[in-house]
Amino acid sequence: MSIQSEAALEKLLIEQLQGLEYEFVKIGDEADMLANLKKQLEIHNELTDAPLSEDEFTQIKHYLNNGGIFERAGLLRNICNLKRDDGSTREIRFLNQEAWCKNEFQVANQ
């Protein structure tokens, strides 16, 4: 039985996930993570022609920043009713629960 370093195991796992079409994303800090979240929400909710403004994205962050870990997991399965800057409302979904395989999957490392 050979011994592998944690770094080697992590590299192998990332390669396996990429082989399953997980997109590798580089997340260096909280700002990178939030920028990636905003981008993915816009893609998932087909908002590429009308991207989220900073105020709209702040509404979503406030929505998600409630309760403990179990409550937050529930929020991800719910719908956020977003009030757009133009006064309209829009449902924001975080996961496609009906066709989960259509969700975008990503992998990052430390």
Protein Blocks (a to p, Z undefined) as FASTA:
>chain_A
ZZddfklmmmmmmmmmmmnopacdddfbfmlmmmmmmmmmmmmnopmlmccdfklmmmmm
mmmmgcjfklmmmmmmmccddddfkopacdddfbdfklmmlpccddddZZ
